[in-house]
Amino acid sequence: NNIRTAWYEYMTKIKAHVMFFDYLKIYINQQENKKYFEEEFKIFMNQKTTTTWITSDNKTIESIHPPSKKIQINIHNDRIQAAPFKLQTEINNTQITTNETNKIIEQNNYTNKHLQTL
């Protein structure tokens, strides 16, 4: 009786006539697979999906991905700087300074942290 009711509901839903024995295969398949869809695919809406980011000026930002500004990353109880964008000093005939190297390191830190969130 439940199968017949489900059969009528299915035909109403798809707005077409389906032979009963053709539907029976669909019904059996749905019943066998029903347990997988009821148990394993639950979405938990109470889980936090954002990360708390601390900017270099000590402001707190909640987002999934790192903000597009300089941030601080805590590595082994040591805060390091990470920046998405840095400009090279445009002075010709100058040696590369530690400051220029630090810009590259900060960008690499930011890139590595950003890749972890993907």
Order of alpha helices (4+ residues) and beta strands (2+ residues): alpha-alpha-beta-beta-beta-beta-alpha
